[in-house]
Amino acid sequence: MTSPRERAKKSAEQAVKPMAEGREQAMEAAAGALEEAMGPLGEVLKRAEQAYAAYLEAQKEVSRAYKENELQVEKAYEEAMWQANITCDEAVKEALKALGEAERQADEAYRQAKAEARETYGQSVKQALKARQETSEQAWKVRKETIEQAWKIFTKG
């Protein structure tokens, strides 16, 4: 699971390594020859060679630190994504739970409203039947009285 950047850097390091080793060997040989010939100048060249070797080693350490940092950043990213997925899953579960509760409450409210509507309907029908009965009885009473009066008038006359 290496990135293109890591692969490119590794290829560059592998390409530079033989050159650096060849350079080091050439410098060692040159330093040895110069040391014999030049004395104090050879000492300066030897210190320069040591400084260059220290520089190369420091460069390798920086490269290792960079790679380690990159791995830590990748790990932190993966951890953040894992946590984000968990948080998202929990939020979806809570939303689903809230939806179920809202649907249950809506169903209960619908059942109650329907029962109330039936009760209101039943009371309205009962009142209408009672009103019809009372009106019918009243009309029968008025009819009966009117007929009786008519017979009284007819029979007296």
C-alpha angles and dihedrals in degrees: 000000000000122000123234088251091056092047091049092048091048091050090049091049091049091049093048095044097072090045091050092048092047089047091050092050092047091048091049092052092045091046092052092051093045092046091061093045102040110029107191091027088054089056090053091048090049091053090048090052091050090048090051091049089050089050091053091048091050089050090054090049091051089050091050091047090050091052092047090049091049090052091050091050090049090049091049090050092051090048091050091049091048091051091046090053092050092048091048092049091050092048091050091050091050091048090050090049091050090048091052092049092048091049090048091051091046091050091049092048089049092051091049093047090048092049090048091049090052091048091049090047091050092050091047092050091046091051092046091050091047091048090049091049092048091046091047092049091047091048090049090050092050090047092049093048091046092051091047091051090047091052092047090052091044095046095047096049 
